[in-house]
Amino acid sequence: MGKYAANQLFMQAPESPAPYILLANIYSSEGRWTERARTIKKMKDMGVTKETGISWIEIEKDIHSFVVEDRMHPHAKIIYGVLGELFKLMTDEGYVPDKRFILYY
């Protein structure tokens, strides 16, 4: 069903990253890493790009933005240290991350 939807999107908007991401997510969720890699490669070969996701946080009226693995923020070392500590606490309490939909690794 998902592959059919992606193919319909390919026909409607071949320049859009949506069908590639949809298909890559489907393959990731099924552990089909070769097909996922092939889909991402096809997207790159076609010159289709995806906008980078950005997270924002406001602290004392200052807005800070981050992207995946962003190390440019002046407090990046502290931020990643805190995140590492939080992740350890979460896993110690039994949290198991769901890695089925990871597009970046």
CYANA upper distance limits for C-alpha pairs under 8 A (distance plus 0.5 A):
  1 MET  CA      5 ALA  CA      6.81
  2 GLY  CA      6 ALA  CA      6.65
  2 GLY  CA     22 LEU  CA      8.07
  2 GLY  CA     23 LEU  CA      7.52
  2 GLY  CA     26 ILE  CA      7.59
  3 LYS  CA      7 ASN  CA      6.61
  3 LYS  CA     23 LEU  CA      6.87
  4 TYR  CA      8 GLN  CA      6.76
  5 ALA  CA      9 LEU  CA      6.79
  5 ALA  CA     19 PRO  CA      8.32
  6 ALA  CA     10 PHE  CA      6.65
  6 ALA  CA     18 ALA  CA      8.49
  6 ALA  CA     19 PRO  CA      5.07
  6 ALA  CA     20 TYR  CA      7.72
  6 ALA  CA     22 LEU  CA      7.04
  6 ALA  CA     23 LEU  CA      6.76
  7 ASN  CA     11 MET  CA      6.92
  7 ASN  CA     19 PRO  CA      7.68
  8 GLN  CA     12 GLN  CA      6.83
  9 LEU  CA     13 ALA  CA      6.29
  9 LEU  CA     14 PRO  CA      7.72
  9 LEU  CA     18 ALA  CA      8.10
  9 LEU  CA     19 PRO  CA      6.16
 10 PHE  CA     14 PRO  CA      5.18
 10 PHE  CA     16 SER  CA      8.29
 10 PHE  CA     19 PRO  CA      6.61
 15 GLU  CA     48 VAL  CA      6.44
 16 SER  CA     48 VAL  CA      7.24
 17 PRO  CA     21 ILE  CA      6.67
 17 PRO  CA     43 MET  CA      7.79
 17 PRO  CA     48 VAL  CA      6.53
 17 PRO  CA     49 THR  CA      6.72
 17 PRO  CA     50 LYS  CA      6.13
 18 ALA  CA     22 LEU  CA      6.49
 19 PRO  CA     23 LEU  CA      6.54
 20 TYR  CA     24 ALA  CA      6.49
 20 TYR  CA     39 THR  CA      6.70
 20 TYR  CA     40 ILE  CA      7.27
 20 TYR  CA     43 MET  CA      6.85
 21 ILE  CA     25 ASN  CA      6.47
 21 ILE  CA     40 ILE  CA      8.35
 22 LEU  CA     26 ILE  CA      6.78
 23 LEU  CA     27 TYR  CA      6.71
 23 LEU  CA     36 ARG  CA      7.90
 23 LEU  CA     39 THR  CA      7.64
 24 ALA  CA     28 SER  CA      6.52
 24 ALA  CA     35 GLU  CA      8.14
 24 ALA  CA     36 ARG  CA      5.24
 24 ALA  CA     37 ALA  CA      8.21
 24 ALA  CA     39 THR  CA      6.63
 24 ALA  CA     40 ILE  CA      7.41
 24 ALA  CA    103 LEU  CA      8.01
 25 ASN  CA     29 SER  CA      6.59
 25 ASN  CA     36 ARG  CA      8.13
 25 ASN  CA    100 ARG  CA      8.45
 25 ASN  CA    101 PHE  CA      5.98
 25 ASN  CA    102 ILE  CA      8.10
 25 ASN  CA    103 LEU  CA      7.66
 26 ILE  CA     30 GLU  CA      7.00
 26 ILE  CA    101 PHE  CA      8.30
 27 TYR  CA     31 GLY  CA      6.66
 27 TYR  CA     32 ARG  CA      5.40
 27 TYR  CA     33 TRP  CA      7.10
 27 TYR  CA     35 GLU  CA      6.87
 27 TYR  CA     36 ARG  CA      5.81
 28 SER  CA     32 ARG  CA      6.33
 28 SER  CA     33 TRP  CA      6.68
 28 SER  CA     36 ARG  CA      6.79
 28 SER  CA    100 ARG  CA      5.96
 28 SER  CA    101 PHE  CA      5.98
 28 SER  CA    102 ILE  CA      7.37
 28 SER  CA    103 LEU  CA      8.07
 29 SER  CA    100 ARG  CA      4.75
 29 SER  CA    101 PHE  CA      5.98
 30 GLU  CA    100 ARG  CA      7.67
 31 GLY  CA    100 ARG  CA      7.55
 32 ARG  CA     36 ARG  CA      6.79
 33 TRP  CA     37 ALA  CA      6.54
 34 THR  CA     38 ARG  CA      6.65
 35 GLU  CA     39 THR  CA      6.62
 36 ARG  CA     40 ILE  CA      6.83
 37 ALA  CA     41 LYS  CA      6.56
 38 ARG  CA     42 LYS  CA      6.61
 39 THR  CA     43 MET  CA      6.77
 40 ILE  CA     44 LYS  CA      6.84
 41 LYS  CA     45 ASP  CA      6.50
 42 LYS  CA     46 MET  CA      6.58
 43 MET  CA     47 GLY  CA      6.93
 43 MET  CA     48 VAL  CA      5.82
 43 MET  CA     49 THR  CA      7.75
 44 LYS  CA     48 VAL  CA      6.26
 44 LYS  CA     49 THR  CA      7.44
 52 THR  CA     67 VAL  CA      7.60
 53 GLY  CA     67 VAL  CA      6.73
 53 GLY  CA     68 VAL  CA      8.21
 54 ILE  CA     65 SER  CA      6.97
 54 ILE  CA     66 PHE  CA      6.09
 54 ILE  CA     67 VAL  CA      5.40
 54 ILE  CA     68 VAL  CA      8.33
 55 SER  CA     65 SER  CA      6.03
 55 SER  CA     66 PHE  CA      5.68
 55 SER  CA     67 VAL  CA      6.84
 56 TRP  CA     63 ILE  CA      7.27
 56 TRP  CA     64 HIS  CA      6.14
 56 TRP  CA     65 SER  CA      4.90
 56 TRP  CA     66 PHE  CA      6.96
 57 ILE  CA     63 ILE  CA      6.20
 57 ILE  CA     64 HIS  CA      5.81
 57 ILE  CA     65 SER  CA      6.97
 58 GLU  CA     62 ASP  CA      5.90
 58 GLU  CA     63 ILE  CA      4.84
 58 GLU  CA     64 HIS  CA      6.67
 59 ILE  CA     63 ILE  CA      6.93
 59 ILE  CA     64 HIS  CA      8.17
 66 PHE  CA     70 ASP  CA      6.46
 66 PHE  CA     73 HIS  CA      8.38
 70 ASP  CA     76 ALA  CA      8.13
 71 ARG  CA     76 ALA  CA      5.93
 71 ARG  CA     77 LYS  CA      8.18
 72 MET  CA     76 ALA  CA      7.21
 75 HIS  CA     79 ILE  CA      6.64
 76 ALA  CA     80 TYR  CA      6.49
 77 LYS  CA     81 GLY  CA      6.59
 78 ILE  CA     82 VAL  CA      6.74
 79 ILE  CA     83 LEU  CA      6.73
 80 TYR  CA     84 GLY  CA      6.49
 81 GLY  CA     85 GLU  CA      6.80
 82 VAL  CA     86 LEU  CA      6.65
 83 LEU  CA     87 PHE  CA      6.53
 84 GLY  CA     88 LYS  CA      6.71
 85 GLU  CA     89 LEU  CA      6.80
 86 LEU  CA     90 MET  CA      6.67
 87 PHE  CA     91 THR  CA      6.66
 88 LYS  CA     92 ASP  CA      6.51
 89 LEU  CA     93 GLU  CA      6.85
 90 MET  CA     94 GLY  CA      7.07
 90 MET  CA     95 TYR  CA      5.88
 91 THR  CA     95 TYR  CA      5.06
 91 THR  CA     96 VAL  CA      6.90
